[in-house]
Amino acid sequence: MRQNKTHQILVLLIICVAILSFFHVLRLTKNTALPTYDVYYHLNKIKSGTGFNLLKENSYLLDVIISKSNNQVFFMRLLPFIAGLLNICLIYLILGKIVKNEKQRFITSLIVILSPSFIYVHSVYNNLFLPLSFILLGTLFMLKDKYFYSMLSLFVVLVFNLSLFIIILLLLFVFYEKLKSKNLFLPVLGIVLVSYVFTTINPGFTQPLSIYFLLTKYVSDFGALIGFGFFNLALAVLGIFLSWNEKVKNAIIYYTLIALFICSLYEHSFVVFLDLILAYYSGYAFIKIWKSKWQSKTLKNYVMLLILCGLIFSSGSYLNEMSKVGPKQSEILSLVWLKDKIKPDTKILSHYEYGYLIKTFSGATPYTDKTYFLRSKDKLKIKLSNDVFASRNLKKILDFFNKEKIEYVWINQAMKNGQVWNREEEGILLILENSPNFERQYDYFGIEIWKYKDLRI
Amino acid sequence: MKLKPRYIILITLFIAYFGTRVYFALQTPYFTDDYSYFVLRQVDHITKTGRPLINDDLSYGGRTHVFMPLYFYILAGFALFFPKIIVIKIINNFFASTLILAIYLICSKIVKNRKISLICAIVAASIPTYINETLTSISTTSLVVPGGFFLLYLFLNIEKDKLDYLILLTLLIVLSSASAILIVLGLIIFVLLCYLENAPLEKIELEYVAFFVFFFLWTNFIIFKEAFLKHGLSIIWSNIPSNVFSTYFTNINIAQAVSSIGLLPFVFGTYTTYNYLLKKKSKNVSLFISLFLSTFLLFILKLIQTNLAFVMMGISLVILFGKFLRDFILSMKKTKLAKFTNLAIIIVIILLLITQLIPGFILMTKNNNIKKEYIDGFIWLKNNTKKDSVVIAIPEEGNLITYYGERKNIIDTDFLLIKDIEVRYKDVESVFTQKFRIEALRILEKYNVDYIMFTEKAKEKYGIEDIAYIHDECFDLVLNRTVQIYKVNKTLCTLKES
């Protein structure tokens, strides 16, 4: 029995190593830059900070530790990878406590490894992979009735990422219901209150809720960076449906799922935790289908094959998409080129998503960045920059540039291909081309840098 | 082995129908719609390279195509051994003609009356929209519609050990066209109807539906993923420009529905739907009610193209009409009018002849009005222009430019994955309807156009007799026959700064 368990863990580790390594190989053959623009928030801190001085700036603890090393980029690639291996072991051990069936345990762990959100967390440097390890460790200790160690682990999570307090609270409510309370009322009330407080203190999400929004934000096959695989999701829904006769037993999990979903609208990274719960139901559905007696064995085999192909296709396609994700080398080159021409306080206007990248490689100050977009309550700068991007009113544009002391505009292909504009010469693009106030200083591989000249002087 | 008389009649009917279709289809070596020429290019490419044409240098001056490829492979398989256009016309019509067999088999199962089954088979095959879509056009409808009904027949007779044909047919349909969604949705609605009416569903039926749904989702996911990422949910409408949207997706119009489907099937098929949905119960009939409802639902939500909707609804209604006839005759036999039963059938046949079969036949004769001189205009491009020339014509002639002329077009009728399609569509329209030379030159320069094709179709489409600015030194008339071709004098007329 024990040997079988070890054997399963080994197989899972090999698969996990294969998938995560494959991502890095695929990425490095196309682009040597660290994947995703958000990583540059950390890289900027790591490169600019002086060890523990960063702590004063309320920085991520792991950034502080890495900033002390000599090979920072290497560690930014390695640490999520190692955490991935550790986390999959922890997930398997946790499943060992809650799932009796060995096959289900293995399949569920496999579904987790194949899930896009797991791949994201453990292939890109972020502030989730290490806290996730401690959350899983805390959960495992809790299941082994080692409450002190559990609390200690969960406390460490807060040291790394304070915004995960809601996950810890939700986890504690679930355990309270499962281990101590026979009554569902108090834990559910707790979950509702925690979710309410979280959604109240977080700035509201501005996107209208639509099927398109949900698909593109939550399903990786439809373009979500952190999301579920379509087949994982379909299988999980089927799993919930199939486990419906145990609804009373699972009620607290359903409430947690709803709470996590609502909170994920405000803090999208919570999708990772949502995905872990859904993976449990996917595994449940898979085993149910596998074990159920079908009248036609041929159809059963085909359906199982299609599900497996679907799961593998989702992660394969995600790996491919992630390997192509920005920033591109040409974007970095353009910013390095700009670095020599500007002072650190030079303000650059671009889309907020590229704020960290601009800061990291050019040293200049971006007008907005993602932190501002996520944390600002009024999002005034976002609104103003969107207005200027869409405007063809020269006076309005010049007033904005003068007032905000913007000196450069940095434009990449994604901005011209739908992120900001859909057409040539749309909005400010027409003004940039035709006004003497703007001079094109850089135009290579779809990247444009425009310098603003105040002609009033 | 001796064939039963009913099979002899059926085979005779099939041969007669197929023969008539082929006779009319071969009256012209050309096709009536632009899409057929796209298919021909795919067939050409497959026969040459073994792969479908995904990255197309000519369409839109260079673009990527997204489609289900199996149908093109089937046609290419035949085109390897026989003259291409003729064999494709014959094969396409052969597939379309098998509808007569599929409907006969289904009606035999549901109606259990050979005469009525034969009547229904003929009526279904003479649905005007079906003839229009499949006679002189190469369309996946020719394969998917009969294939879909064969599939439903096999589904009605589903058995554990006889799944091979059903699975094979499923693969064939799903890999040939995304319109297999009609069958998928029909089956899902069928399961729901059975559940609501407590009709016992075989386990194997559910298992097959699960297989079909998963297979459909997976394949469509792989093929259309990129298009979804680009267009979002509007991929359902194939990125069709708003100006032409109404020609592909129309509102409900009863008169149009009656003329496209046929009066008797429309009226009595709808009545049977109502009757079996609310009063009587029949699991087999429910399957075709479900198919009708799924198509109707997608049609009113403007999620499928009008012609395909009429074809599917029409055939479903014909099957339901057969059930109505059977019920009517049975109830008539119980009354004092029993001796007039045969007379009633004759009256129905006469009515069907007048309202359905004769119009269908007339439609077949009208489907060959493409003139050689018109096509010669496109062939002229191939022989008289440089290989990298860009030619502008109306969207409905885009694939003619790429097929016969082998030159780049600006637009054709495959809008999927095209950026700024609205702008492009309006630009092309503006080139033909514009009064001012400067504005026209701006657009022509934007797309680097070398030649303008001005055809009767363009005149008809835009309601013009001539292009207002064209008689100018900037445009040389290089071909002046049925089709006029103007060369843009780029050296003399340019808006770009030197």
Interface residues (C-beta under 8 A of the other chain):
Chain A: I211 Y212 L215 T216 D221 F222 G223 F230 F231 A234 W294 Q295 S296 T298 L299 K300 Y302 V303 L306 I307 C309 G310 F313 S317 N417 N422 R423
Chain B: K160 L163 I167 E202 K203 I204 E207 Y208 A210 F211 F214 F215 L217 W218 F221 I222 K225 F228 L229 G232 L233 K419 D420 V423
